[in-house]
Amino acid sequence: MVQDKQVYNPKEKSKWRKLLWLGKLLVTILIISYIYRTFKNEQKGIQDIGLVFSKILNSGNAHVILLMLLLVPVNWALESLKWQRLARRVVDLSFWDAFRGTLSGLAIGVAAPAQLGDTIGRLAALKTDNKLHAIGAALISNGIQFYVSVVAGSIGWLLVSNRLDLSPAATFWLNTLLAFIIVSVWGIMLFRKKLNDWKPEKAYLKKIQLYLRVVGEYSVADLLSATCFGALRYVVFMGQFLLALSLFEFPVSFLQLTACVTLIFLAKTLIPAINVLGDLGLREFTALFVFQQYNLLPEEIITATFLVWIINVLGPILIGVYLIWRSKWKNLIP
């Protein structure tokens, strides 16, 4: 690996640095564009937030907002611990580097489809020449969070599906999809070690196996530990949403309110992050659909959803942009 680096002269390294700088600039522009479009589409929501804030503070609910803010670093710290636990099979990763990679991935994730941006951000923060070997770890990390959301959403679906206005056909296909995902993930985990026994003949398949072989090296303890971090993070994020909803006097039981929140997260999980509605728009659309069965005011649902996005997503994204520019990404230069 060191010998490969020695064949690059200073001029070629300078070209790589310029390309990385342009890449950072492009990502930053896309992130700013995403934030601008979100606020532009939420002009009415922003006005509602201002009115709600004044009512909240006058009603003595400032402690709820404070608690939501305090849970933000807890949320992303748990995600970082999960990533650190999984990535250490490939590289000795400190918590700070894991945290930096997590927030960088969050920021880049709004500029790239699906989990591509998140994976790029995490891998770029690794201080190793073998960072591509951690692709399997990144896939497992995202897969665990995906699975936790699907399991929790399935429970919520069982609790409130009878109140949702879905056709029998849609209900059948959703039940089938959820069952298929849950069973498939168990099957993948049970047979993951066979990945290392796979002997592909084609060069590109050998390359893929090289990057994914870490999946078969995880022990049951590794996966259980990472899943616990993922489940705790899910509970924290759900708690933030419930705290936002608690600012309003909704005539809905805590159990049903929790089930509805799991369905909102489930929709966000199953539908790709890059879509015509956008991340926040998708959550709002799902929240309105789920909560309309309880005759709740749409503006209050939108305001609560927007508040959670501002506190738990927008802030970390801005920090992620800062970390992207502060990082020299030397380990990406050949």
Secondary structure, 3 states (H helix, E strand, C coil): CHHHHHCCCHHHHHHHHHHHHHHHHHHHHHHHHHHHHHHHHCHHHHHHHHHHHHHHHHCCCHHHHHHHHHHHHHHHHHHHHHHHHHHCCCCCCCHHHHHHHHHHHHHHHCCCCCCHHHHHHHHHCCCCCCHHHHHHHHHHHHHHHHHHHHHHHHHHHHHHHHHCCCCHHHHHHHHHHHHHHHHHHHHHHHCHHHHHHCCCCCHHHHHHHHHHHHHHHCCHHHHHHHHHHHHHHHHHHHHHHHHHHHCCCCCCCHHHHHHHHHHHHHHHHHCCCCCCCHHHHHHHHHHHHHHHHHCCCHHHHHHHHHHHHHHHHHHHHHHHHHHHHHCCCHHHCC
